[in-house]
Amino acid sequence: MSIDARPERASSRLRATTIARYAAGSVGTGGYATLPGLVLTYFLTDNLGVTALLAGIIVTAAKVWDVVIDPVIGAASDRALARTGHRRGMMVAGAFTLPVFFALTFAVPPAFGPVAGAICVLAAFLATATAFSIFQVPYVALPAELTPSYDERTRLLSWRVIALTAAILLFGAGGPELRRLTGDPVTGYLVMGIVAGLVIGLGMLVASRSDERTPISDPGEPSAATIADSTPGIREQYAAGIATLRRSAPFRSLLATFLLQALATGTMLAGAQYVATWVLHSESAVTLLFVALVGPALIATPLWERLSRRTGKERAFTLASILFLIAATSIAAAIWTPGAWIYASVAVAGIAYAGLQALPMAMLPDVISHDERRHGPGRAGTFTGVWTAGETVGFALGATIVAGVLALTGYVSRVAGEASTQPPGAVTGIVICFSIVPAVLLVLSLLTLSRYRLRRADIDGLPAGE
């Protein structure tokens, strides 16, 4: 029985409605990745009075939970696909539950005290992370199943990244503005959590409609149900994820590269609000930082797609990584001469960031289809479960690095409404988190990317010479 069959597969060209619905999911993923990464640590340290070290532990604990459950959700998604012929049931469940828990994460008032407030935030964010994974893991699995075409996947994922960069602008700039809307940080965070949660859930719900498959009988193909049923237990599900890493060298290379770059961008994201407040001396400057990042990215995404068609995705990805490395390194000068010039470096990073998002996402379906040709279908959810876990680790440890550096350099926490100053060492640490640390991680990612061997001929089945 072929569960991957759908009308689009008769022709490799995807319908515009399918691309639009799939891209809408990035409103959800962009919101979830941006707002907690941007303001959650700051919400804990500068609104609830939680120490920087404890704030880092809270954010990390929630993300580690993601790592634990993502492979399980991936295997469950594969079984749901085998049973129903689609993945949208889990995506809908995540879309309806995430808004509630997301709002509760930012509903904790300073009156609870640092310890109780930290516990409440942790519980709510753990539930939010679970709801997000229930949506995200099957969502990331879809491109490998929507089209077999190397270039169509780039087209599909490019539009997703355009929506993602727009979502980053929407949430990264609009979230802090919503927070300031009421004039009171306590109610401001609550309003931000409610509105953002609803928008995230809506984007997820629309994306769930991009998977409209129905089972089609084809005795000549292996049954995905047979494959899914062979991994019924949690232990077997983790074993399947490990087996995926062992047998697919392209997946190991791509995942390591993406993990390191997620760690780099996660570190910059977690440090952005601190840069705005203590380096640029304006809490609202975080809005301008996001405009500088996302504006160029919106324009650059189609350009990275065109470049990848000419040179190959892996070469375009390498160029984007080098450009991001140069931009991040230049920001280190803010240790000695902070100023508005930082926005220019962030804009260059934004051009590169579009490629860092679009290209690996377009390469992942190639890796999955390459594995299917060698080992049979039915494991896309396992791939994406491991991928989402790796991405989560990157963003989680990014916030952990920032919190750890703040703790080591003597950052002074505060509750809402309090005034405070920071020692020079803490301000230097903030700049390092926003520049040197990401640059080092980009260098490491270039080493892992150099081991990626898949090319167009491996995916489209063309002779090597073509």
Beta strands, then each sheet from edge to edge (+ up, - down):
end
